[in-house]
Amino acid sequence: MFLSLLQPAHKDIKLPALFRFHEFCVIYCWLFFICFSVW
């Protein structure tokens, strides 16, 4: 499962909405963590 995500071809053909949502949450959490650490 993880190996299939590393392949760009499969990622372009099949990109589940849940995976996109997880990516967005990770980015948002990182931004929040950086802002919190700066304060």
C-alpha positions in Angstrom: 0.0 0.0 0.0 2.8 2.4 0.9 4.9 1.4 -2.0 2.0 2.1 -4.4 1.7 5.7 -3.0 5.4 6.3 -3.9 4.8 5.6 -7.5 3.7 8.8 -9.3 1.8 7.0 -12.0 -0.6 5.4 -9.6 -0.8 8.6 -7.7 -1.9 10.5 -10.8 -4.4 7.8 -11.8 -5.8 7.2 -8.4 -5.7 9.8 -5.7 -8.3 9.1 -3.0 -10.0 12.1 -1.4 -9.0 10.8 2.0 -5.3 10.8 1.1 -5.7 14.5 -0.1 -7.5 15.3 3.2 -4.7 13.6 5.2 -2.1 15.6 3.3 -3.9 18.8 3.9 -4.2 18.0 7.6 -0.5 17.3 7.9 0.4 20.6 6.2 -2.0 22.5 8.4 -0.7 20.8 11.5 2.9 21.7 10.6 2.0 25.3 10.0 0.1 25.5 13.3 3.1 23.9 15.1 5.6 26.3 13.5 3.4 29.3 14.4 3.0 28.0 17.9 6.7 27.4 18.3 7.5 31.0 17.1 5.1 32.4 19.8 
